[in-house]
Amino acid sequence: MRISLFRTSGSVVLAVTDVGGGATKPHEVAAAEGDAHGRGLTLVSALGRRMEVSGDDEGYTVMVELDPGTTEPEPAASLRPTTRERHR
């Protein structure tokens, strides 16, 4: 498996290549609530502006274009639960 991450003007592109391929091209599926698999590409597609799958039975690459955002991320400390949230 190879993971690439690069920035273009106005976006961040993440590409994951899995060499070895499979019987079918990776695709989104409608996973049922109890299914253990089948949500990955649906989540990736929902997070990105655009997603592409390319390749053949030798291997596939899934590439997603993400919006880099325009604001600075909040410090990790602000992500801690408040005292009220911890006691629920």
Buried (B, 14 or more C-beta within 10 A) or exposed (E): EEEEEEEEEEBBBBBBBBEEBEEEEBEBEEEEEEEEEEBBBBEBBEEBEEBEBEBEEEBBBBBBBBEEEEEEEEEEEEEEEEEEEEEE
